């Protein structure tokens, strides 16, 4: 299905009224859309819409999240599957800060007692990468899992490319009464934030960039400071403690996130 993207070439530019001016010296310079494409509603829809859900993916997602086997697609395991899951999915590079989120989680005993952590990104063997930064982040992720003894509380899943299965993965995380965390040091737009909120998943997102405009802090989700891990991890823990004593609070934040997306 063809749709406008965040970045388009000069010969496939669909939003001429919404472009940044570029120098006329090189006519092949790319033009960039300011308006991001948003999430495909046929893929990213609320977890409560049970009749539409892609249930054929459920056995594969069950294996993806909970199998105790380490392989090329997942490592680590979740010993207590009754816990909610905090979930993040991004490239494994410095700015996306997935290793930062892993360290926040590792350091915060209260958060670890409340939730499991699932990270989706890259792959596990640094020698497979051609990117020096990604190689360093892969090695760092392995080191953090070892340092904080996270086996049993973390599931690291290799990058996923099936959009339909990813949409259902968000909804399966919502079934656990979990949350999506987008901890980037900076994020221009934050498509995964839109995807998660569309699926009814309460969302914590960086206060640096576009997600801060999408989320009304404390109402339709939460802003987190990517440079203050203690503050951010405690904010996430506070949410889950409140949900434990008042389960309706999770439903309220989920519903308010959907309402915000549909405004």
N, C-alpha and C positions, 0 to 999 in steps of 0.2 A: 504494500500500500504506500503510495507516494504521499509525503507530507513535508512541510517546511521543517528544516532543521535549524540548530543553533548556528551552524557554520555552513555556508554555501559558496560555491564557486561563482565566478563572474557570469558564467553561461547558464546557471541554474538558480537564479536569484528570484525568489517568489514574493518577497515583501519589499518592493522598491521604496515604499513610503516609510520604511522603518530601518534605514541603514545608516551606518556611520560613513561620513565622507572619507574617501581615500584619495591619495595623490593620483593625479592624472598622468604621471610620468610613465607608469607601467600599467597598461590596460589589463594585464593578467593578474594584478593584485587581487587577492580574495576580498570579498565584501562580507561583513558579519552582520547577521540579524541581531537586533537587540531583543526582540521578542522570541522567547524560547518556545519550543513546540508543545510543551505540556505532555501529560500522560495519556496514552491511548485508553479511553474508557472501556473498550471492549476487552482489555487485558487487565487493567488496574481498576477494580471495582470493589465495593465493600465486602468484607468477610461475611457479613450477615445475609448477603444475597445468595443463599445456599443453592437455589435452583440453577444459578449461572456458573457455579464453581467448577473448576477443572479437576474433578475428582479422580480422573484417570492418572493424574500425577501423584496422588497421595501415597501409594506404595513407594515410589522413588524418593519422595520428599521425606517420608518416614525413615528410609535408609540413609538419606543424606544427612539428616539431623541426629539420628539416634543409634545407628550401627556403631559397634565398638571396634570395628576393623579400621586400621589405617591403610589407605591406598592412595592412588594418584588423584582422587577427587576429594578426599577429606582425611583429616588427622585430628587427634584429640577425641574426647567423648564427653557426654553429659551424664554423670552418675545419677543425678536426681532429676528425672524428667518431669516431676511435678512443679518444678520452679518455672516461673515465666522466663522468657528469653529476651535479652537485649541483642539487637541485630544491627549489623552495619555491612554495607556492600559498596565497594569502590575499587579503583585502581590502588595498587600498593606502592604509593609514592609518598614523599615527605609531606606534601601539602594536604593530601587526603587524611593523613594523621591516624590511620588505623592502628599503627603501633602505639601511638599516644593513647588511644582509647583502651587498648589492651593493658597498658601500664596503669592507667587510672583504675581499671578494674582490679588488676593484680594488687595494688596498694590498699584498696578500700575493702576491709574485712566485712563491713556492714553490707555493702553492695553485693559482695560475693555470697553472703549468706542468704540474700533475697532472690538473686537471679542467676541464670546461666548466660554466657556470652557466645554468640555465633558471629564469626567474621567470614565474609565472602570476598575473596580477592586474590589475584595472581595464581601462583602455584608454589610448590613447596621446595623445589630443588633450585637454588640460586644459579646453578650452572646452566639451566635452561633459558635464563634471561639474557637478552642482549643489551639491557639497560642497566648501567652501573648503579643508578639510584634505586631501582627496583631490587637489584641483587642485594644491596645493603639493607633494604627494608625487610626482605625475606629472611636474611640472617638475623636481623634484630628481632623479628617476630618469634623465631625459634628460641632465641636467647631469653626473651621475656617469658615465654611459656615455661621454660626451664627455671628461670630465676624465681618466679612466683609460684611454681608448682601448680600450674593451672590445669593439668590433665585431670579430667573428671568434671571440670567446670567450663571448659572452652571447646568449641568445635570450630576448626578452621577449614573452610571449604574453598576449593579452587574456583577461579572465576567462572561464572555461569553465563551462557550466551542465549539460552532458550527463554525468550521474553514471556511466553505463556507460563512456563514453569516458574519463572521468577515471580510473576504476578501471584501465582498460587502459593509460592513460598512466603511472600508477605502476609497473605491471609492465614497461612498455617501458624506463623509467628503470632498473629493477632489471636488465634484460637488459644494460645498459651497465656493470653492476657499480658503479652510482652510489650516491647516498644522498639522503635527504630531510632538509632543514634547516628547523626551525621556530624563528625567531630572536626571537619576540615579547618585548617589554619586560615583558608579563604576559599569561598565558593561563589563564583559569579552568579549562578542561578540555583542549581540544586534540584535536578530532575528527580533524583531518588527520594527527595523530601516530598515532592508532589505525588510520586508513585505510592509511597508509604501512607500518606494521609488519605489518598483516594481509596486505599484498601481498609481504612478505618484503624490504622495502627498509630497510637499516640507517638509523637515524634519530638525528639530533642535534636536541635540543629544549631550549628555554629552561628554566633552573632556577628561574624565577619563576612558580609556579602549578602547575596540575594535571599537566602532563607530567613534572615531577620525581617524582611519585608513580607514574606509569605505567612509566617507564624506570628500570632498575637501572644506574647509570652504569658504563660500561666492560664491561658484560655483555650486556644486552639493547638497548643503544643508548648514547647519550652525552648528558650534561647540558652545556649551554653557557651562559656568562654573557653576557646580551645587552648589558650595559654595558661589557664588555671585549672589543672586537672583535679585538684582536691575539691574545689568549689563545684566543678561540673559533676564529678562522680557523686558528691553528696546530694546534689540537686536530683540526680536520677534515683538515688537511694531513698530520698524523702518521698518522691512520687510513689515508689513501690511500697513503702511503709504505709503511706496513706491509703493506697489501694487495698492493702491487707486488712486494715481496720474498716474500710468503707469501699467495698467492691464496686459500688455505683459510681465512684469517682473515675475509675478507668473508663467506664461506659460514657461518662460525661465528656471527658477529654477526647475520646474517640469520635463522638458525635459532633463536638464543636470543631474538630479538625476537618471533618467532612463538610460541615456547614461553611467553613472558611474557604475551602477549595471550590465550593459551588457558588460562592458570592459573585 
